[in-house]
């Protein structure tokens, strides 16, 4: 497997051995995941207005804050025994 830039974009390449297509696909998927290509492709699938992007970011931040708070509260509670 090798990584290179093609027209400014990261590209993962996998050499396919005789009859090893399934394995090569698995390696390619891992490489794309490691490079973050799937996430990048998903992000660029359609245009998101700047205001909408900001609202999404804020809502995700609120959700993470609620999750952290719930985790802290759960850890702070002493364990109840019957």
Kinemage of the C-alpha trace (Angstrom):
@kinemage 1
@onewidth
@group {chain A} dominant
@subgroup {mainchain}
@vectorlist {calphas} color= white
{ca unk a 1} P 0.000 0.000 0.000
{ca unk a 2} L 1.254 3.473 -0.756
{ca unk a 3} L -0.068 6.986 -0.300
{ca unk a 4} L 0.515 9.825 -2.686
{ca unk a 5} L -0.984 13.105 -3.718
{ca unk a 6} L -2.805 13.364 -7.011
{ca unk a 7} L -3.941 16.859 -8.017
{ca unk a 8} L -3.676 17.968 -4.387
{ca unk a 9} L -5.743 15.084 -2.991
{ca unk a 10} L -4.446 12.161 -0.956
{ca unk a 11} L -4.837 8.870 -2.759
{ca unk a 12} L -4.291 5.382 -1.353
{ca unk a 13} L -2.938 2.729 -3.702
{ca unk a 14} L -2.910 -1.008 -3.105
{ca unk a 15} L -1.014 -3.571 -5.162
{ca unk a 16} L -3.203 -6.576 -5.995
{ca unk a 17} L -1.531 -9.969 -5.881
{ca unk a 18} L -2.713 -12.883 -8.018
{ca unk a 19} L -6.257 -13.692 -6.864
{ca unk a 20} L -6.037 -11.381 -3.823
{ca unk a 21} L -8.733 -8.899 -4.790
{ca unk a 22} L -10.771 -9.374 -1.595
{ca unk a 23} L -7.723 -8.785 0.588
{ca unk a 24} L -6.685 -5.762 -1.498
{ca unk a 25} L -10.154 -4.226 -1.109
{ca unk a 26} L -9.993 -4.739 2.653
{ca unk a 27} L -6.555 -3.076 2.806
{ca unk a 28} L -7.765 -0.201 0.605
{ca unk a 29} L -10.797 0.408 2.827
{ca unk a 30} L -8.569 0.499 5.921
{ca unk a 31} L -6.181 2.926 4.210
{ca unk a 32} L -9.042 5.226 3.179
{ca unk a 33} L -10.408 5.138 6.711
{ca unk a 34} L -6.996 5.933 8.182
{ca unk a 35} L -6.491 8.862 5.787
{ca unk a 36} L -9.979 10.170 6.579
{ca unk a 37} L -11.115 10.023 2.964
{ca unk a 38} L -14.576 8.643 3.777
{ca unk a 39} L -15.228 11.424 6.260
{ca unk a 40} L -13.992 14.038 3.802
{ca unk a 41} L -16.118 12.626 0.975
{ca unk a 42} L -19.189 12.606 3.196
{ca unk a 43} L -18.555 16.211 4.230
{ca unk a 44} L -18.295 17.367 0.613
{ca unk a 45} L -21.292 15.386 -0.628
{ca unk a 46} L -23.511 18.484 -0.597
{ca unk a 47} L -23.078 22.148 0.225
{ca unk a 48} L -23.906 23.287 3.738
{ca unk a 49} L -24.488 26.979 4.307
{ca unk a 50} L -22.142 28.619 6.823
{ca unk a 51} L -25.012 29.412 9.217
{ca unk a 52} L -26.257 25.839 9.107
{ca unk a 53} L -22.721 24.539 9.660
{ca unk a 54} L -22.413 26.813 12.708
{ca unk a 55} L -25.753 25.619 14.129
{ca unk a 56} L -24.764 21.974 13.625
{ca unk a 57} L -21.437 22.567 15.350
{ca unk a 58} L -23.157 24.274 18.293
{ca unk a 59} L -25.730 21.504 18.674
{ca unk a 60} L -22.981 18.871 18.620
{ca unk a 61} L -21.079 20.818 21.273
{ca unk a 62} L -24.206 20.987 23.471
{ca unk a 63} L -24.780 17.251 23.021
{ca unk a 64} L -21.178 16.449 23.994
{ca unk a 65} L -21.427 18.745 27.028
{ca unk a 66} L -24.613 16.974 28.170
{ca unk a 67} L -22.932 13.589 27.758
{ca unk a 68} L -19.868 14.707 29.748
{ca unk a 69} L -22.100 16.121 32.491
{ca unk a 70} L -24.123 12.906 32.691
{ca unk a 71} L -20.922 10.881 32.912
{ca unk a 72} L -19.586 13.119 35.714
{ca unk a 73} L -22.853 12.815 37.630
{ca unk a 74} L -22.854 9.054 37.214
{ca unk a 75} L -19.275 8.818 38.514
{ca unk a 76} L -20.016 11.169 41.419
{ca unk a 77} L -22.957 9.118 42.672
{ca unk a 78} L -21.931 6.581 45.284
{ca unk a 79} L -22.844 3.077 44.341
{ca unk a 80} L -26.184 2.039 45.891
{ca unk a 81} L -26.308 -1.381 47.498
{ca unk a 82} L -29.528 -3.085 48.451
